[in-house]
Amino acid sequence: MRLRRLLPVLGFLTWAGCAAAQEASPLPDVAGPWELALDGSFRRCGLMLGAEPGSVGRALRFPAGCRRALPLINGIVGWRQEGEMIQLLDREGQPVLAFAGPEGDGPRSAETPGGERYSLAQAGTIPTNSRPAAPLVTQAALTTPSSLRGAGPENWAGAPSTAASVAGLYTLDRFVEKDVCRVVLRAETAQVTAQVTAQVQEGCRDPGLALFDPTAWHYEAGRLTLVARRGHSVELIPVGEGRWRRDPEIGTTFLLRRVEP
């Protein structure tokens, strides 16, 4: 009889213990490399969410060029994690951007009071099934000289006249390092249309380009556009024989230089 009376009590204690264990189990730590991007633009910045305490919340680090690329960064000094939410904090510890948990495999999203929307994606977690279809260009686009309309005075006078002449193997040069990552731009012709694809090569040592992950490109009016896996793009202008730099030149140095395979 005594055991029968104790069974409901033991059952309740077991349930309470399991519930407490679930509540106490910590969420995955999100410290590490991330990319912050202004939606609808090429403006982005690599962030390092540190695990150690900072002046406000936990330590936050980023390249100096981010202050120009994303002026919002100037007011952010730390970060914290609340449940599945990641908050980027100002000097008073107030959230400047609050990123809720992602929906599916997509990046996190947050909006400023002024209506600007930002995305936050963890380095190396971009799903392969989110690859956009490579844009198609006509055969004429590969053979007909471009008008080079809109080319500014900073553009190199010897800009390629055709998209076909742009295809090839390129290396990415940064401000202090060269040949940190290689990307091949292909133009595969098939009768009337041509498919242009871009692919980062193995051994890439640049987390920014690896995260951007270009999958397509196109060339028009003296400008080379790299299209990322997630659909956003970066424009480059010619600055010499086989050399292209990001336009406008903000943030960290982004220079593509053509090399032999």
N, C-alpha and C positions, 0 to 999 in steps of 0.2 A: 504493500500500500504506500509505504513511504517513497519507494522508488517511483511509483506511478505519479505521485504528487510532484516529484522533482522534475519529471520529464518536460513539462511545459516551461519550467524555469530554465532548464538547461538549453532548451530550444531557443528561447528568447535571448539568452546570453550568447549563444553561438551566432545568431543572426546579427546581434548588436556588434559583436566582435568583427564579423565580416564587413559590416557597413563602415565601422570605424577604420578598418584597414584600407578600404577603398578610398575613403575620404583623405586618409593620411598619405596615400601613395602619390608621390610627386609627379607633376607633368614633365614631359621631356624638356630638358634645358635647351633653350634656343640660342645660347651664346655661340658666336662664330661669325663667319662672313656672310653678308647679305648685300642685296642691291636695291637701292632706293631710286625710283624713277618717277618723273612727272608725266602723267598720262597724256597722250596726244602730242608728245614731243620727243626729241632725241636726248633730252637732259636727264642724266642719271649719275649715280655716284655709288661707289663701293663702300659699305659700312662694315666695321668690325664691332660687333656687340661683345664687349669683354665680360668675362665671368667675375672679375674682381670689382670691389666697390669703387665708385667714383665720387666726385664732389657732390653729385646729385644722382641717386640711384646707383646703377652700375656703369662702369667705364664705357665710353663710346669713342671710337677712333675712326678717322676718315682722311683721305688725301687732302692737301691744302687746296687743290684745284676745285674741290667740291664747293667751296665757298662762292666761287663765281658761277659754277654750273647750276647749283641749286641754292640761291640766296637764303632759302628757308633754313638751311643747315646752320647759318650763323647764330640762330637762336636756340640751338639744341646742344645740350652739354652732357646728357646721360640718357639712360633707358631703364625700364623695369618691365617685368613680366607679371601680369595679374591673370591667373587662370590661363586661358589660351590667348589672351590679348597681349600684344607688344606695344608699349607706349614709349615714344620718344619725348624726352622731358626738357623743359627750359630751366633756367637758373633757379627758379623758384620751386622746381619740382612738379610743375604743372604740365600735363601732356600737350605737346604741340600737334602730334599726330598719334592716333590710337588705332592700331591695326588689329581687328578681330581675327579669329581663326579663319583659315582659308576655306573656301567652298570647293570641295573636290581637290583637284591637282593644281588649281590656279593660284596666282599670287594673292597675298593679302592686300586689302585696299583701305584707304582712309581719305577723308576730305577735310580741308581746312575751312575755317569760318568764311573765308573769301570765295569758296567754291572750287578751289583747285583740288584735283584728285591725284593721289600718289599711290604707287604700287610698291610693295615690299616683297622680294622673292629671295629665298635662301639659295646660296650658291650651290650649284650642282643638283638642284631638285627640279629643273624644268622637265616636264614629262615629254617623252618622244612622240606621243600621240597628239600633241598640240601643234605639230609642224604645219604651217600654212601651205597651201598649194603654191608651188613655184610659179611666178608670173610668166605668161607667154608673151613673146615678142614676135613680130612678123619677120620674115626672111629679109625684108627691106631694111629693117632696123639693124641687121648685121652687115649690110653691104653699102647702104646709102650714107654718104657723109652727113654729119650733123651740122646744123646751122651755127652751133655754139652760141645761140642767143642767150643773153643774160650773163655772159661771162664777165666777171669783174676784172679790174686792173691787176688783181693779185693772181689771176689765173695764168698759168704758163702758156706762152704763145703757141707752143707745139703740142697742144692737147690732142689726144687721139681723135681721128675723124670718124671712126666706126666703133661699134660695140665689140665687134669681133677682135679688134686689135687690143682691147682691154683685157680679154680673157688671159689667164695665166696663173702662175704661182706667186704669191706675195708673202712678205714677212712683215710683222707688226713691230715697229720701233717705238719705244717709249722715251721719256725725257732722259733717263739715266741708263737704260738698257736697250740693246738692239737684238733683233731676232728672237723675241720672247715667245712668238706664236706665229704659225704659218697657216694661211688660208688659200685655198685654190678656187678660182673663179672659172667656171666652165660654161661654154656655149655649145650645146649639142644641137646640130642642125638636122631636121627631119622634114624634107620636102618644103612645105609652105611655112611651117612654124618652127621656132627654135625654143628650147627650154634652157633657161639660164639658171644655174645652181651654184651655190657657194658651200664650202665645207671646211671646217677647221680641222687641221691635221693633228695626228697623234703627237703627244709630247708637248702640247701647248702649256707654257708656263705663265700665261697671263690670265688671271681669273676673270677680269673684266670682259675680254673677248670671248672666253669660254662660256661665260654666263649669257652674254649677248647672243652667241651661237647663231651666226648668219647662215641662212639656208638658201638665199636667193640674192640676185643683184640685177641692176639695170643701169644703162648709161644713156644719157640724153643731155643735149645742150651743154656739153663739157663738164657734166657732173656725174659722179659715180655714186650710186645709192646702194648700200648694203641693207638687206631686209632680214630682220631677226626671226627666229623660230616663232616668237609670240606675235609677230606682225609689225612691231615698230621698226624704225629705220634710222640710219645715219647717212648723211650726205658728205661726200668728199670732193675736193677740187684738185686738179693737177697742179703740182708745184715743181715739176721737173720730169726728166725722162723716166717713166715707170714709177713715179712717186706721187702719192696722194695724201692730202691731210684733211682732217675733219673741218667742216665749215658750219658755223663759225668756230674759230680755234679757242675753245674754252675747256676748262677742266684739265685733266691729264693729257699729255701729248698723245696724239693718235695719228701715226704716220704709216701708211702702207708703202712698201718698197718692193718692186718686182725683182724676183731672183730666178735663177735657173733651177730647174728641177734636180 
